[in-house]
Amino acid sequence: MKYDICIVGAGIVGMAHAYWAAKKGLKVIVVEKNHTCQGASVRNFGLFWEIGQEEKYKGLVADSKKIWTEFFEDTKTWNKNGGSLGLAYNDDEMELINEYSKLYTNKNHHILNHKDVLKKYPYVNSKNLKGALYSENEITLYSRESIPAIAEWLTKKYKVDFLFDTTVISEKLPTIYTNKSSIKAAKLIISTGADFELLFPEVYKNAKITKCKLQMLKTEASNTVITPALYTATSFIHYASFSKCKTLEVIRTRIKKEQPQYLYYGINLLVAQNNYNELLIGDSHEYDESVNPFNKEEIDHLIISGLKRILPTTDINIKERWHGVYAKSSNKKFIIEDPKKNVLIVNAMAGAGMTLSFGLAKKAISSFI
């Protein structure tokens, strides 16, 4: 069989492109080297994270949200429209929240004072709590279940073919060579995440791409039911949407003095709860061209200690520990390159894949075909 498009990589980026290509009536095949998606797309919090995205990407966010909504409605896959709650435990953090709210008056969020937070979310640590920023835009999903479900949805509804346990090793269009056989396709899209060394490595070298290792943990089922995803001042530093706030540098300087290891390991202290009431907590960010296979206990300790500070009454029994790896460019938000005719590379979403991929793929497919 001959395909219109072959997509390499069954992570969220690859499947988002498969969606839009199939939506336009093209015959699509997705090739994945593993037996299922095992990369960064399933090793995360499971969040559609609108609060963290810069204003210039609001169109991509909106387009992505429409497709997630379609997917959830079609498949009944678990998701929770719980929003997010940014907790402020210092005056400068509260100042930043107020600054952010004034900068982005068009977003669906509002500021809660100390009493309002505790009345609505009594499980949050009250000690030194100043208030919080509540946003209703964020969606929690369980990526370990949602990502495989997307593949099944694309197969059934949009007739996308998937070829797992298969590695694409080279191409000479219209022939694409794998470790098992060859595939005929008019066009090729490459979305291989952190596995970018094999196909067109020169593109990644020019894009100054590196790898980011993140450590995460999951608890046993908690008796505490957390509606919104919770985040802290470390998220203000981590997400670009807060970068225009002048108070951010004050917070960064204070944390560097009080908790330097949080900055050193790039820890973004955030917690989400899945459909089994398990808490997913993390994460760290270590950048290098190669990934150290050994996790650091110090990082896990810092994450767990941070969780105890915001949820002091919650039993924290760690069930799983893991690390994920994603690609990141030092000079681009994401990579979209066409190294040769009929070949497109889309990669380096830098942790924003769940939130931006469907929107980005819509634009990429429109111009590519």
For each residue, the residues with C-beta under 8 A, 3 or more apart:
1: 27 184
2: 27 174 184 185 186
3: 6 27 28 29 161 183 184 185 186
4: 21 26 27 28 185 186 187 369
5: 17 18 21 26 27 28 29 185 186 187 188 189 369
6: 3 28 29 30 31 168 176 183 185 187 188 189
7: 14 15 17 18 21 28 29 30 31 188 189 190 191
8: 14 30 31 168 188 189 190 191 192 199
9: 13 14 30 31 32 190 191 192 193 195
10: 14 15 30 31 32 34 36 37 151 162 164
11: 14 15 37 39 40 41 147 191 193 353
12: 15 16 41 147 150 353 354 357
13: 9 16 17 41 191 193 346 347 349 353 357 360 361
14: 7 8 9 10 11 17 18 30 32 189 191
15: 7 10 11 12 18 19 30 147 150 151 154
16: 12 13 19 20 64 67 357 358 360 361
17: 5 7 13 14 20 21 189 191 346 361 364 365
18: 5 7 14 15 21 22 28 30 154 158 160
19: 15 16 22 23 67 154 158 160 358 361
20: 16 17 23 24 358 361 362 364 365 366
21: 4 5 7 17 18 24 26 28 189 365 369
22: 18 19 25 26 28 154 158 159 160
23: 19 20 158
24: 20 21 365 369
25: 22
26: 4 5 21 22 369
27: 1 2 3 4 5 159
28: 3 4 5 6 7 18 21 22 158 160 161
29: 3 5 6 7 160 161 162 163 183 185
30: 6 7 8 9 10 14 15 18 151 154 160 161 162 163
31: 6 7 8 9 10 163 166 167 168 176 178 183
32: 9 10 14 36 37 162 163 164 165 166
33: 165 166 167 168 195
34: 10 37 38 39 164 165
35: 164 165
36: 10 32 148 151 164
37: 10 11 32 34 41 42 147 148 151
38: 34 42
39: 11 34 42 43 193 194 195 324 325 326
40: 11 43 44 193 194 324 325 326 351 353
41: 11 12 13 37 44 143 147 193 353 354
42: 37 38 39 143 144 147
43: 39 40 143 214 216 322 323 324
44: 40 41 47 143 216 283 324 351 354
45: 49 140 143 216 229 270 272 280 282 283
46: 140 141 142 143 144 146 272 274 280 354
47: 44 84 138 139 140 141 229 272 354 355
48: 64 65 68 138 139 140 141 354 355
49: 45 52 53 84 138 229 239 352 354 355
50: 53 61 65 135 137 138 355
51: 84 86 107 109 135 137 138 239 241
52: 49 235 238 239 240 241 352 355
53: 49 50 57 58 60 61 239 240 241 352 355 356
54: 57 240 241 243
55: 58 104 241
56:
57: 53 54 60 61 333 356 359
58: 53 55 61 62
59: 62 63 359
60: 53 57 63 64 356 359 360 363
61: 50 53 57 58 64 65 355 356 359
62: 58 59 65 66 359
63: 59 60 66 67 358 359 362
64: 16 48 60 61 67 68 355 356 357 358 359 360
65: 48 50 61 62 68 69 139
66: 62 63 69 70 358
67: 16 19 63 64 70 71 358
68: 48 64 65 71 72 79 139 141 358
69: 65 66 72 73
70: 66 67 73 74
71: 67 68 74 75 77 146 149 150 153
72: 68 69 75 76 77 79
73: 69 70 76
74: 70 71 153 157
75: 71 72 149 152 153
76: 72 73
77: 71 72 141 145 146 149
78: 141 142 145 146 274 275
79: 68 72 139 140 141 146
80: 139 140 141 227 275
81: 136 139
82: 138 139 140 226 227 228 229
83: 134 135 136 137 138 227 228 229
84: 47 49 51 134 135 137 138 228 229 230 231
85: 117 121 124 132 133 134 135 228 229 230 231
86: 51 97 132 133 134 135 231 232 235 236
87: 93 117 124 129 132 230 231 232 310
88: 93 94 96 97 129 130 131 132 133 233
89: 93 125 128 129 130 232 233 309
90: 93 94 128 130 233 251 254
91: 94 95 130
92: 95 96 247 250 251 254
93: 87 88 89 90 96 97 130 233 236 251
94: 88 90 91 97 98 130 131
95: 91 92 98 99 247 250
96: 88 92 93 99 100 233 236 242 245 247 248 251
97: 86 88 93 94 100 101 111 131 132 133
98: 94 95 101 102 111
99: 95 96 102 103 245 246 247
100: 96 97 103 104 133 241 242 245
101: 97 98 104 105 109 110 111 133
102: 98 99 105
103: 99 100 244 245
104: 55 100 101 107 109 241
105: 101 102
106:
107: 51 104 135 137
108: 135 136 137
109: 51 101 104 133 134 135 136 137
110: 101 133 134
111: 97 98 101 131 132 133 134
112: 116 117 120 131 132 133 134
113: 116 117 131
114: 117 118 126 129 130 131
115: 118 119
116: 112 113 119 120 131
117: 85 87 112 113 114 120 121 124 129 131 132
118: 114 115 121 122 124 126 129
119: 115 116 122
120: 112 116 117
121: 85 117 118 124 226 227 228
122: 118 119
123: 224 226 311 313 314
124: 85 87 117 118 121 129 132 230 310 311
125: 89 129 309 310 311 312
126: 114 118 129
127: 312
128: 89 90
129: 87 88 89 114 117 118 124 125 126 132
130: 88 89 90 91 93 94 114
131: 88 94 97 111 112 113 114 116 117
132: 85 86 87 88 97 111 112 117 124 129
133: 85 86 88 97 100 101 109 110 111 112
134: 83 84 85 86 109 110 111 112 228
135: 50 51 83 84 85 86 107 108 109 138
136: 81 83 108 109
137: 50 51 83 84 107 108 109
138: 47 48 49 50 51 82 83 84 135 228 229
139: 47 48 65 68 79 80 81 82
140: 45 46 47 48 79 80 82 229 272 273 274
141: 46 47 48 68 77 78 79 80 145 146 354
142: 46 78 145 146 274 275 276
143: 41 42 43 44 45 46 146 147 354
144: 42 46 147 148
145: 77 78 141 142 148 149 275
146: 46 71 77 78 79 141 142 143 149 150
147: 11 12 15 37 41 42 143 144 150 151
148: 36 37 144 145 151 152
149: 71 75 77 145 146 152 153
150: 12 15 71 146 147 153 154
151: 10 15 30 36 37 147 148 154 155 162
152: 75 148 149 155 156
153: 71 74 75 149 150 156 157 158
154: 15 18 19 22 30 150 151 157 158 160 162
155: 151 152 158 159 160 161 162
156: 152 153
157: 74 153 154
158: 18 19 22 23 28 153 154 155
159: 22 27 155
160: 18 19 22 28 29 30 154 155
161: 3 28 29 30 155
162: 10 29 30 32 151 154 155
163: 29 30 31 32 166 178 183
164: 10 32 34 35 36
165: 32 33 34 35
166: 31 32 33 163 178 179 180
167: 31 33 178 179
168: 6 8 31 33 171 176 177 178 198 199
169: 177 178 179 198
170: 176 177 199
171: 168 175 176 177 188 199 343
172: 175 177
173: 176 185 186 187 188 341 342 343
174: 2 184 185 186
175: 171 172 182 183 184
176: 6 31 168 170 171 173 182 183 184 185 188
177: 168 169 170 171 172 182
178: 31 163 166 167 168 169 181 182 183
179: 166 167 169
180: 166
181: 178
182: 175 176 177 178
183: 3 6 29 31 163 175 176 178
184: 1 2 3 174 175 176
185: 2 3 4 5 6 29 173 174 176 188
186: 2 3 4 5 173 174 342
187: 4 5 6 173 342 343 344 368 369
188: 5 6 7 8 171 173 176 185 342 343 344
189: 5 6 7 8 14 17 21 343 344 345 346 364 368
190: 7 8 9 199 200 343 344 345 346 347
191: 7 8 9 11 13 14 17 345 346 347
192: 8 9 195 196 198 199 347
193: 9 11 13 39 40 41 196 325 326 327 347
194: 39 40 211 291 325 326 327
195: 9 33 39 192 198
196: 192 193 199 201 204 209 327 347
197: 201 204
198: 168 169 192 195 201
199: 8 168 170 171 190 192 196
200: 190 203 204 339 343 345
201: 196 197 198 204 205
202: 205 206 339
203: 200 206 207 335 337 339 345
204: 196 197 200 201 207 209 327 335 347
205: 201 202 208 209
206: 202 203
207: 203 204 329 331 332 335 337 348
208: 205 329 330 331
209: 196 204 205 327 328 329 330 335 347 348
210: 287 288 289 327 328 329 330
211: 194 287 288 289 290 291 325 326 327 328
212: 285 286 287 325 326 327 328 350 351
213: 284 285 286 287 288 291 292 323 324 325
214: 43 282 283 284 285 286 323 324 325 326 351
215: 282 283 284 295 296 299 300 303 321 322 323
216: 43 44 45 280 281 282 283 303 321 322 323 324
217: 280 281 282 300 303 304 318 320 321 322
218: 278 279 280 281 318 319 320 321
219: 222 278 279 281 315 316 317 318 319
220: 278 315 317 318 319
221: 276 277 278
222: 219 225 226 273 277 278 279 314 315
223: 277 314 315
224: 123 311 313 314
225: 222 273 277
226: 82 121 123 222 229 230 271 272 273 279 311
227: 80 82 83 121
228: 82 83 84 85 121 134 138
229: 45 47 49 82 83 84 85 138 140 226 270 271 272 273
230: 84 85 87 124 226 270 271 272 310 311
231: 84 85 86 87 234 235 268 269 270 271
232: 86 87 89 235 236 269 270 306 310
233: 88 89 90 93 96 236 237 251 255
234: 231 237 238 255 262 267 268 269 270 306
235: 52 86 231 232 238 239 242 268 269 270
236: 86 93 96 232 233 239 242 245 248 251
237: 233 234 242 248 251 252 255 263 268
238: 52 234 235 266 268 285
239: 49 51 52 53 235 236 242 268
240: 52 53 54 243
241: 51 52 53 54 55 100 104
242: 96 100 235 236 237 239 245 248
243: 54 240 248
244: 103
245: 96 99 100 103 236 242 248
246: 99 249
247: 92 95 96 99 250 251
248: 96 236 237 242 243 245 251 252
249: 246 252 253
250: 92 95 247 253 254
251: 90 92 93 96 233 236 237 247 248 254 255
252: 237 248 249 255 256 263
253: 249 250 256 257
254: 90 92 250 251 257 258
255: 233 234 237 251 252 258 259 260 262 263
256: 252 253 260 263
257: 253 254 260
258: 254 255
259: 255 262 263
260: 255 256 257 263 264
261: 264 265 267 298 302
262: 234 255 259 265 267 269 302 306
263: 237 252 255 256 259 260 266 267
264: 260 261
265: 261 262 284 285 286 296 298 299 302
266: 238 263 284 285 286 287
267: 234 261 262 263 283 284 285 299 302 303 306
268: 231 234 235 237 238 239 282 283 284 285
269: 231 232 234 235 262 281 303 306 307 310
270: 45 229 230 231 232 234 235 281 282 283
271: 226 229 230 231 279 280 281 307 310 311
272: 45 46 47 140 226 229 230 279 280
273: 140 222 225 226 229 277 278 279 280
274: 46 78 140 142 277 278 280
275: 78 80 142 145
276: 142 221
277: 221 222 223 225 273 274
278: 218 219 220 221 222 273 274 319
279: 218 219 222 226 271 272 273 307 314 316
280: 45 46 216 217 218 271 272 273 274
281: 216 217 218 219 269 270 271 303 304 307
282: 45 214 215 216 217 268 270 303
283: 44 45 214 215 216 267 268 270 303
284: 213 214 215 265 266 267 268 296 299 302 303
285: 212 213 214 238 265 266 267 268
286: 212 213 214 265 266 292
287: 210 211 212 213 266 328
288: 210 211 213 291 292
289: 210 211
290: 211
291: 194 211 213 288 323 325
292: 213 286 288
293:
294:
295: 215 299 300 321 323
296: 215 265 284 299 300
297: 300 301
298: 261 265 301 302
299: 215 265 267 284 295 296 302 303
300: 215 217 295 296 297 303 304 318 321
301: 297 298 304 305
302: 261 262 265 267 284 298 299 305 306
303: 215 216 217 267 269 281 282 283 284 299 300 306 307
304: 217 281 300 301 307 308 316 318
305: 301 302 308 309
306: 232 234 262 267 269 302 303 309 310
307: 269 271 279 281 303 304 310 311 314 316
308: 304 305 311 312 316
309: 89 125 305 306 312
310: 87 124 125 230 232 269 271 306 307
311: 123 124 125 224 226 230 271 307 308 314 316
312: 125 127 308 309
313: 123 224
314: 123 222 223 224 279 307 311
315: 219 220 222 223
316: 219 279 304 307 308 311
317: 219 220
318: 217 218 219 220 300 304 321
319: 218 219 220 278
320: 217 218
321: 215 216 217 218 295 300 318
322: 43 215 216 217
323: 43 213 214 215 216 291 295
324: 39 40 43 44 213 214 216
325: 39 40 193 194 211 212 213 214 291
326: 39 40 193 194 211 212 214 348 349 350 351 353
327: 193 194 196 204 209 210 211 212 335 347 348 349 350
328: 209 210 211 212 287 348 350 351
329: 207 208 209 210 332 333 334 335 348 350
330: 208 209 210
331: 207 208
332: 207 329 335 348
333: 57 329 350 352
334: 329 346 347 348 349 350 352 356 360
335: 203 204 207 209 327 329 332 345 346 347 348
336: 344 345 346 360 364
337: 203 207 344 345
338: 341 343 344 345 368
339: 200 202 203 343 345
340: 343
341: 173 338
342: 173 186 187 188
343: 171 173 187 188 189 190 200 338 339 340
344: 187 188 189 190 336 337 338 364 368
345: 189 190 191 200 203 335 336 337 338 339
346: 13 17 189 190 191 334 335 336 360 361 364
347: 13 190 191 192 193 196 204 209 327 334 335
348: 207 209 326 327 328 329 332 334 335
349: 13 326 327 334 352 353 356 357 360
350: 212 326 327 328 329 333 334
351: 40 44 212 214 326 328
352: 49 52 53 333 334 349 355 356
353: 11 12 13 40 41 326 349 356 357
354: 12 41 44 46 47 48 49 141 143 357
355: 47 48 49 50 52 53 61 64 352
356: 53 57 60 61 64 334 349 352 353 359 360
357: 12 13 16 64 349 353 354 360 361
358: 16 19 20 63 64 66 67 68 361 362
359: 57 59 60 61 62 63 64 356 362 363
360: 13 16 60 64 334 336 346 349 356 357 363 364
361: 13 16 17 19 20 346 357 358 364 365
362: 20 63 358 359 365 366
363: 60 359 360 366 367
364: 17 20 189 336 344 346 360 361 367 368
365: 17 20 21 24 361 362 368 369
366: 20 362 363 369
367: 363 364
368: 187 189 338 344 364 365
369: 4 5 21 24 26 187 365 366
